[in-house]
Amino acid sequence: MDVREHGRRGALALALALITVTAATAACSGPGEAPPERSPSTGDGVTPATSAASVPSPPPVTLAEAAKALAGVVGADGVLGAAVPHLDADRRLMQEQTRDGQRALTSAAFNGSAEALPHYTWGTPRLLVPRNQRGPLWFAAIVDREEPSGRVRTAVLTLMRDDMEDWQVSSTSLLDEGVRPPVVVTDAEGYATALGEEDATLAISPRLMAPLHATSAEEGERGFAAGLIEAGPHTTGFADEITRRRTDGKTDDCLSYDSIFAASEYPVHALRTADGGALVLYSLIRTTTRTIKITPCGSDIQIPPEARRLTKERFIPKELRTVETQLYVSTVPAKSSGRPAKVIGYLGGLTKVTVA
């Protein structure tokens, strides 16, 4: 077992220990951590709360402010995104409207390309604005996005703001085909409930969702996360792909292959859902390394097509390292449910390529 594997297993063992501990302490959790009561759905993926123990505090972000901020970002995206060619000012403005993983993906999309970004048509959003939160302020939105081809996907966007800065898009994920977003609990005025990163009422706390997802993507059903996160293309599917490519590499004397996942340093957000669980928004970083094992082979092995936009090299002299930023949406059930978490949305792409 190498150092990297030992370190990852140690970290995941600690994560699982924390999950076990929170199970014992859930009954003693603090105010605001108890699962909400069920209430009738409004039919749009949002449920109004049936009662309130006291007069709610004024929200730091109002629904009207959130609607205006989202409209501004989407409107600018439509104008600037359709411009051909992109002027430096256009690119700068589009990047200024983003942050975190979204900025990494936007910057990579511009790199080495004078073409316009795809022009999307956006539907009417469902705003998910937490009533109680601390800075940096944030909110999420669920909205249909029509692609140039006419294909419609449901997107989940997260916008954030530091102090008096303008609102910026922190992440955008697309729900998997056929997946309906979970019902998010809202109070009588339409505001959602944000959950802390250590929330003890969930099967997996929001902070641990990313590292457990990372081990599921690397180790699949053999890993620590087996049974905690549902199998699928973004979890065990990645693990199967890595195993296959490593096996293929063993039959090739020229090239070795390795791919690892890690939780990013970008923000993690969670909202209470009507089943007592949560909608969790987070991101992963995938780093893939292809190494030439025999020097003469280098002149024959080309840079993969998906990486060529981010490098001027066309062949791998010794090593190719690619970094992919992945933005996710998952549902995490209540601790008492006995069900696994499920990845329901994803958007990602290569954001860095290093050739050595």
N, C-alpha and C positions, 0 to 999 in steps of 0.2 A: 504494500500500500504506500503510495507516494505522499509527500507532505501536503499537497493540495487536497487529496482525497481525505487524508486524516483530519485536516482542518475543517473541511466541509462536513464530514460526518460528526465531528465534535460539535460544530455549530448547530447542526440539525438535531442532534441528540438533546442539546440545550433547549432548542425550540420546542421539541416534543415534550420535554420536561415542563416547560412553561405552560403548555396547553393542558397538561395533566394537573398542574397546580391550580390553574384558573378554574378547572372543573370543581375543585374542592372549595374554592373561595367565591364562586358565583353567587351563592346564597347570601354572602356578606358584602356584595358589591354596593358601591355608593349610589347616591341620588342620580337619577337619569339613566341608570344602566339596566333597569328592568324592561323586559319586552313589552311593547305597547299592546293595548287591547285591539282585537280585530274590529274592523268597522267596514261598512259597505263601500265598495269601490265605485268611483265616479265613472269608470269605463275608459279612462285615459291613462291608466297606469299609475294613478295617484289616488291615495285614500285619505279622506279628511278624518281627523281625530274626532272622537265622539264627545270628549269632555276635557276640561282643563282644571287642574287643581287650584290655579290662581291666575290672576291677570298676567298674560305673557309680556315679557319685556320687549321693547321696540327692537326690531332686527337691525343689525349693523348694515345689512344690504337689503334693500326693499325689492319686492318683485318688479316694481316699475323700473328701478335702476338696473336690475339684471336684464330685463327685456331690452332696455335701451342699449346696454353694453353689448349684448349678443347681436342685436340688429346692426350695430355699428361695425363690428368685426366681420360679420357675414357679408354686409354690404360692401365693405372695402375689399374683401376677398373676391367678390364678383367683379369689381371694377379693375383692380390691379392684376388679378389672376388672368384676365382675358387679354391683357395688353401684350402685343407682339411688335418689336422685341421688348423684353423687359429693360427699362432704363435702370441705371444704378440706384436712382432715387426710389423707383418702384420696389426693387428688391429690398432696399433698406427699410422701407415702410412696412413691407410684409413681414420681415424678420422682427421688426420692433413690435409687431402685434402678437408675437409668440414668445414663449419661454419654456424652460425645462425640456422635456422630451420632444415637444412639438417644435421648438426652435431647432433642435438637432436635425429633425426630419426635414424641416423647411430649408435649412441651409444646405443640406445634402441634395435636395431636389434642384436647387439652383446651381450647384457646383458643376462647372463644365458644360452647362446647357443654356442656350439662348432662347429655347422654346418656352412658350407660356405653360404655366401649370394648368392642369385640367380645370375647366370652368364648371362649377356645380350649381345646381338650383336647389335652394333650401325650402323646406316646408315650414309649417307652424310649430314652434318649439313647445315642449313641456318643460317648464322651468323647475328645477329642484334647488331651492334656495334655503340653506340652513338658517333657522331663527337665531340660534346661539352659536357663536364661533369667535375665535380669536384670530388676530392677524398672522400671516397675510390672509385677507378676506378671499372667499371663493364661492362659487356656485357651479352647478352642473346643469346640463340641458340635454334632453332627448329629442332628436329632430330627424326627420327623413331627409336624405340627401340624394338628389338625382344626378347621376353621372352623365357625361356627354352622350353615351350610348343609349341613354334612356333607362338604364338599370337603376332601381331605387334601393338604397340601403339605409338602415336606421343607424344614426351616429349618436354617440354619447360624448359630449364636449365638456371639458372643465375649464373655466376661466378663473383667473386669479388677479389680485391687485395688492401691491405693497404700498402702505400708507396712502399718499395722494397720487400715486402713479396711475397711468391709464390701465384699463383692463387688458389682459393678454390671455391668449389661448395656451393653456398648459398641456392639454392632451386632447386627442381625438381618437376614439376607437369606433370600429364598426361592428355592430352585433352580427353574430353568425346567422346565416340564412335560416329562416323559419323560427328564430328565437324571439320571443316577446319579452320586453323588459319587465322586471318584477314590479309589483305595486309598492310604491314608496309612500310611507306614512307622512301625512301633512296635518297640521293643526287647522283650526277653524278658519284661519286667515290664509291658509295655503302654504305655510312654511314647513320645510322638512326638518328632520332631526339629524344632526351630525353626530357621529360616534368618534370617540377617542381612539388612538392607535392601539391602546391596551385594553379595549373594551372586553370585559370578561363574560358577557352574555352570549358571545358567538362561539361557534365550534373552532374557529381560527381567528385570533385577533387580527385586525387590519395590518398591524406591523409585521406579523409573521406570514401573511399571505404570500408576499413576494419571495422570501427565501424558500418556503415550502414548494411554491410553484417552480422555482429554479431547480430544486432537486428532483422534482417530478419530471421536468423536461430533460434532465441529464440521465437519470437512473430509471425512469419509468416505474413499472410495477415492482421492481426489485429494490426501490429506494425507500427512505424513511417516510415519504409522503404517501405511500401506497395506502389507499383507503381513505385518506384525508381529502384528496382532490380527485374529482371524477376523471376517468381516462378520456382522452380526446386528442384532436390534432395538435393542440397547443401545449399538451403536457406529455403524455406517453408517446404521442405521435412524433415529437421531436426526439425523444429517447430512442425510438426505433430507427429513425433516420440516422442518428449518430452511430448507433451500433452497426448499421448496414454499411455506412461509409468507412468506418474503422476496419470492418472485415474486408471490404473491397481493397483498402489500402494494404492489407497484409499480403495480398496477391500481387501487389505492384511494388517492385523493388525501388521505384523512383520516389514515391510520394507517401507521406504519412499524414493523417488527418486527426484533429482533435477539436472539440467544441464544448465550451462551458457557458453556463448561465449564472447570473448574479443579480441580486436586487440592486436597483439603481439608487442614486442619492436624490432622486426627484420626489416631490411630495406624494403622500398616500392620503386618500380621502375615503370616507365611508358614510353612508346614509342608511338609516333604519328602514327596513321593509316590513310589510304588513304581517309576514309570517314570523316576526321576531328575529329575523336574520338581518343581513345587510347587503347593500350594493357597494362593492369596494373597487376603487380606481387606483391603479398603481402601474409600475413599469419595471421591465427587466432589461438587462444588457447581455447580449449574446456575443461572445468572442470566439471566432473560429480561426484555427491555425492550420495551414498546409505547409509542410516542410519537405524540401528536397532531400532525399536520403543519399542519393548518388549524384555527385556534381555534374557529370555530363548530361544528366537528364534535364537539367534546368532549361536548356535552350529549346526543349521540345514541349514543355508544359505551359500552356497559355493561362493568362488571368481569366477567371470565369466571367462570362458576359455581364452578370449583374454587378461586378466590381469595377469594370473598365471605365465607367463614368467618373469614378473618384480617383483615378490614377492615370498617369501618362504611360506607365509601363504596359507591355503587352505579354510578357512572359515572366515566369517566376524564377529569378536567379537563384535564390536559396530558400526564402520563406515569404509566405503571404499571410497577413493577419487582417481579418475583417471584423468590424464591430457593428452590430445591429442594435438599434434602439427599438424596443417593443412596448407598446402601450396597451394595457389590458383593462377589461371590465369583468369582474367575477361576482357571483352571488355566494355568500357564505351563510349557511343556515344557523339557527339558534343552537346553542350548545346541547340542549336536550333533544334535538331532532333525530340524532343518529344518522343523519345524511351527510354526504361529502360536499365540499365546496365545488363550484362548477364555473369554468371559464366560459363566458358567453360572448365576449367581444374582444377584438384585436385589431391593431394597425401597427405596422412596423416596416423597417427598411434599413439598408446599409447606411451608416452615417460616417464611417471612417475606414480607410483602407491604407495599410502600411506594407510596403514591399521592401524586402531586405535581401 
